[in-house]
């Protein structure tokens, strides 16, 4: 294994290990490696995050012309590598943040395969999808989980939004800036969104509401051409001609391996207590794993920058730490054995 010491048993100790390879993870790697920290980026097997299923990106600063999501992430990766980041396409499956150096496991390995004095978590969050075959096939070609990201590409088209919470209301209202019409589809006979958001949606002339309705099929070979919907009370089915389907039924942060280890909210998003530091000193979080509001590539990149700078400064404040020291989450910026 590339990071193992010569005896083949003890993993090398990095200054910083970054888990996740979206804009937050790569930006953190760029800043950490450029600061001469020995940096490893555990990219995961699905390298690049959500931008890998995004077609044209035209709102990332510095690009006058649109750039494909995968091409943008390839540039992020090359820049991180340029400064000496070790890139590893493996998923981390278990962590131990009780002692420094922190220990990380990949796959079914019994022994930890990575150790680091600081860790930055940038595992992101994924949209919750409907689970339809056509939905998966046409992601990035008319199926989207982000109106802010993709709405401008649907100028003058009829669009459909699925969901019943505030996010769905916000997505539908945002899309009216570009769409000829928006149909808001919800499986129940009432919304769970806040009253003010419901009122805005109901009063908007471009929005039509379809209660008690579910999407059964996404139609189109190379792009979304329509959807097949069914009324859950009557069983009646019909085809709707739409040029785009926006799924707004929620996002799920990729934090399962940190459950019981780090503080998180009821939805699973990590909670930071001091700038980007989590409940364990030396462990930082950045990007969509903490951000359930903006979820943009540029904001995730900014978070990655902040986390790397925080990690660098925290490491500078530590001095020499003996192996086996216990991290006390009650003490910011320090280590001491727990009593």
C-alpha positions in Angstrom: 0.0 0.0 0.0 1.5 3.4 -1.0 1.2 4.9 2.4 2.6 2.0 4.4 6.0 2.3 6.1 8.7 -0.1 5.0 7.7 -2.8 7.4 4.4 -3.1 5.5 2.4 -2.7 8.8 2.5 0.7 10.3 0.8 3.4 8.2 2.6 6.7 7.7 1.3 9.7 9.6 0.1 12.6 7.4 -0.3 16.2 8.6 -3.8 16.3 7.1 -6.1 13.7 5.7 -9.0 14.9 3.7 -12.1 12.7 3.1 -14.1 13.5 0.0 -13.2 14.8 -3.4 -15.8 17.5 -4.4 -15.0 21.2 -4.6 -14.6 21.4 -0.8 -12.2 18.4 -0.6 -10.0 19.5 -3.5 -9.8 23.1 -2.4 -8.8 22.0 1.1 -6.1 19.8 -0.5 -4.8 22.7 -2.6 -4.5 25.0 0.4 -3.1 22.3 2.8 -0.5 20.9 0.4 0.5 24.5 -0.7 1.2 25.2 3.0 3.8 22.3 2.9 1.6 20.0 5.0 1.9 16.4 4.1 -1.6 15.8 2.6 -3.6 12.8 1.5 -6.9 13.1 -0.2 -9.2 10.1 0.1 -11.3 10.7 -3.0 -13.7 7.8 -2.6 -14.6 5.5 -5.4 -17.1 8.0 -6.8 -14.5 10.7 -7.5 -15.6 14.4 -8.0 -18.9 14.6 -6.1 -22.1 16.0 -7.4 -20.4 18.0 -10.2 -19.6 14.7 -12.0 -23.3 14.4 -12.9 -23.6 18.1 -13.9 -23.4 19.1 -17.5 -22.6 22.8 -18.1 -21.3 24.9 -15.2 -21.6 28.5 -16.0 -21.7 30.2 -12.6 -18.2 29.2 -11.3 -16.1 32.3 -11.2 -13.3 32.6 -13.7 -14.9 30.7 -16.5 -16.4 33.0 -19.1 -17.7 30.1 -21.2 -19.6 27.1 -19.6 -17.4 24.2 -18.5 -18.6 20.6 -18.1 -18.8 19.5 -14.4 -16.4 16.6 -14.9 -13.9 18.8 -16.7 -14.0 21.4 -13.8 -13.4 18.6 -11.3 -10.5 17.3 -13.4 -8.9 20.8 -13.1 -9.4 20.8 -9.3 -7.8 17.4 -9.1 -4.8 18.4 -11.3 -4.2 21.5 -9.2 -4.3 19.6 -5.9 -1.8 17.1 -7.4 0.4 19.8 -8.6 1.1 20.9 -5.0 1.9 17.4 -3.9 -1.4 16.0 -2.6 -1.4 12.2 -2.5 -4.6 11.2 -4.2 -6.2 7.9 -3.2 -9.5 6.6 -4.9 -10.7 4.7 -1.8 -13.7 5.0 0.4 -13.1 5.5 4.2 -15.4 3.1 6.0 -14.4 3.6 9.7 -12.7 6.3 11.8 -11.2 6.6 15.2 -11.0 10.2 16.4 -10.3 9.4 20.1 -6.5 9.6 19.8 -4.0 11.5 17.8 -2.9 10.6 15.2 -6.4 10.0 14.1 -6.9 6.6 12.4 -8.8 5.8 9.2 -9.9 2.5 7.7 -10.7 1.7 4.1 -12.8 -1.3 2.9 -12.6 -4.3 5.2 -9.1 -3.8 6.4 -8.6 -4.8 10.0 -5.7 -2.4 10.6 -6.0 1.3 10.0 -4.5 2.2 6.7 -4.2 6.0 7.1 -3.1 8.2 10.1 -3.2 11.9 10.3 -2.7 14.7 12.9 -5.7 16.6 11.5 -8.7 15.5 9.4 -10.9 17.5 7.1 -14.3 15.9 6.3 -15.7 16.9 2.9 -17.9 14.0 2.1 -20.8 16.1 0.8 -24.5 15.4 0.5 -26.5 13.8 -2.2 -30.0 14.6 -3.4 -32.7 12.1 -2.5 -34.1 10.8 -5.7 -37.3 9.1 -6.6 -35.7 5.9 -7.7 -36.9 5.8 -11.3 -34.8 4.3 -14.0 -35.2 7.2 -16.4 -34.4 9.6 -13.6 -31.0 8.1 -13.1 -30.3 7.8 -16.9 -31.2 11.4 -17.6 -29.5 13.2 -14.7 -27.7 16.1 -16.1 -29.9 15.9 -19.2 -33.1 17.3 -17.9 -33.3 15.7 -14.4 -31.8 17.9 -11.7 -31.7 18.2 -7.9 -30.8 21.9 -7.9 -32.8 24.7 -9.5 -30.2 27.3 -8.6 -27.5 25.3 -10.5 -29.5 24.3 -13.6 -32.5 26.6 -13.9 -31.0 29.0 -16.4 -30.6 26.2 -18.9 -34.3 25.7 -19.1 -35.3 29.1 -20.6 -38.9 29.0 -21.9 -39.6 25.4 -21.2 -42.4 23.7 -19.2 -40.9 22.2 -16.0 -42.0 20.0 -13.2 -40.9 20.1 -9.6 -41.5 17.2 -7.1 -41.8 17.9 -3.4 -43.9 19.5 -0.7 -41.5 21.2 1.7 -39.9 24.7 1.7 -37.2 23.5 -0.6 -39.7 22.5 -3.3 -41.5 25.8 -3.0 -38.2 27.7 -3.3 -37.2 25.6 -6.3 -40.5 26.2 -8.1 -40.5 29.9 -7.4 -36.9 30.2 -8.6 -37.6 28.3 -11.8 -40.4 30.8 -12.8 -37.7 33.2 -13.7 -36.8 31.0 -16.7 -39.6 28.5 -17.3 -42.7 29.1 -19.4 -44.6 27.2 -16.7 -43.9 25.1 -13.6 -46.0 22.2 -12.3 -45.5 21.4 -8.6 -46.2 17.7 -7.9 -46.8 16.4 -4.5 -47.9 12.9 -3.4 -50.1 14.2 -0.5 -53.1 16.4 -0.5 -51.4 19.2 1.5 -47.9 20.7 1.7 -45.6 20.6 4.7 -43.9 23.8 3.7 -44.3 27.0 5.7 -47.5 29.0 5.2 -45.8 32.0 3.7 -44.0 29.8 1.1 -47.3 28.0 0.2 -49.0 31.3 -0.3 -46.3 32.6 -2.6 -46.5 29.4 -4.7 -50.3 29.4 -4.8 -50.4 33.0 -5.9 -47.8 32.7 -8.7 -49.4 32.8 -12.1 -46.8 30.4 -13.7 -47.2 27.7 -11.1 -49.8 24.9 -11.2 -50.1 22.5 -8.2 -50.9 18.8 -8.6 -51.7 17.2 -5.3 -52.1 13.4 -4.7 -49.8 12.8 -7.6 -46.6 10.8 -8.1 -44.2 10.5 -11.0 -44.1 7.0 -12.4 -41.8 7.4 -15.4 -39.4 9.9 -16.9 -39.7 10.0 -20.6 -37.0 10.6 -23.2 -34.0 8.9 -24.7 -31.3 11.5 -24.7 -33.1 14.3 -22.7 -36.3 14.7 -20.7 -39.3 15.0 -23.0 -42.0 14.3 -20.5 -43.1 12.5 -17.4 -45.8 9.9 -16.7 -47.8 10.7 -13.5 -50.4 8.8 -11.5 -53.1 10.1 -9.1 -52.7 8.1 -5.9 -56.4 8.3 -5.1 -58.0 7.6 -8.4 -55.2 5.6 -10.1 -55.6 7.7 -13.2 -52.4 8.1 -15.3 -51.5 10.8 -17.8 -48.4 12.0 -19.7 -47.2 15.5 -19.1 -44.9 17.2 -21.7 -42.1 18.9 -19.7 -38.5 19.7 -20.7 -37.1 19.2 -17.2 -37.8 17.5 -13.9 -36.5 18.9 -10.6 -36.6 16.6 -7.6 -36.8 18.5 -4.4 -37.6 15.9 -1.7 -34.5 16.5 0.3 -30.8 15.9 0.6 -28.9 13.4 2.7 -25.4 14.2 4.0 -22.8 11.5 3.7 -22.0 11.3 7.4 -23.0 7.8 8.4 -19.5 6.7 9.4 -19.3 9.7 11.8 -22.5 8.9 13.7 -21.8 8.7 17.4 -18.3 10.1 16.8 -19.1 13.8 15.8 -21.9 16.1 16.7 -24.5 16.3 14.0 -28.1 17.6 13.7 -31.3 15.6 13.3 -30.8 15.4 9.5 -27.2 14.1 9.8 -25.4 17.3 8.9 -22.2 17.9 10.9 -22.2 20.7 13.4 -19.1 22.9 13.7 -18.3 24.6 17.0 -15.4 26.9 16.2 -15.2 28.1 12.7 -14.9 24.9 10.7 -13.9 22.7 13.6 -16.2 19.9 14.6 -16.9 18.6 18.2 -13.4 16.9 18.1 -10.4 19.2 18.0 -8.3 18.6 15.0 -11.3 17.3 12.9 -12.8 19.9 10.6 -15.7 19.9 8.1 -16.4 21.7 4.9 -18.9 21.9 2.0 -22.3 20.3 1.7 -21.6 18.0 4.7 -22.3 21.0 6.9 -24.2 23.3 4.4 -27.9 22.5 3.8 -28.7 26.0 2.6 -26.5 27.0 -0.3 -25.1 23.8 -1.8 -23.1 25.5 -4.5 -19.7 24.5 -5.9 -18.3 27.9 -5.1 -19.5 28.0 -1.5 -18.2 24.4 -1.0 -14.8 25.5 -2.3 -14.8 28.5 0.1 -15.5 26.1 3.0 -12.6 23.9 1.9 -10.3 26.9 2.0 -11.4 27.8 5.4 -11.1 24.3 6.8 -7.5 24.0 5.4 -6.5 27.3 6.9 -8.1 26.3 10.3 -6.3 23.0 10.2 -3.0 24.5 9.4 -3.3 27.1 12.3 -4.5 24.4 14.7 -1.6 22.1 13.9 0.8 25.0 14.4 -0.6 25.5 17.9 -0.1 21.9 19.0 3.6 21.3 19.1 4.8 17.8 19.7 2.1 15.3 20.7 2.9 12.0 22.1 1.2 8.9 20.5 -1.9 7.9 22.3 -2.8 11.3 23.6 -6.6 11.5 24.0 -8.5 14.3 22.3 -10.7 16.2 24.8 -13.6 17.8 22.9 -14.1 20.2 25.8 -10.7 21.9 25.2 -10.5 23.8 21.9 -7.0 23.9 20.4 -5.4 21.6 22.9 -4.8 17.9 23.8 -4.8 16.4 27.2 -5.4 13.0 28.7 -9.0 12.6 29.8 -9.4 12.1 33.5 
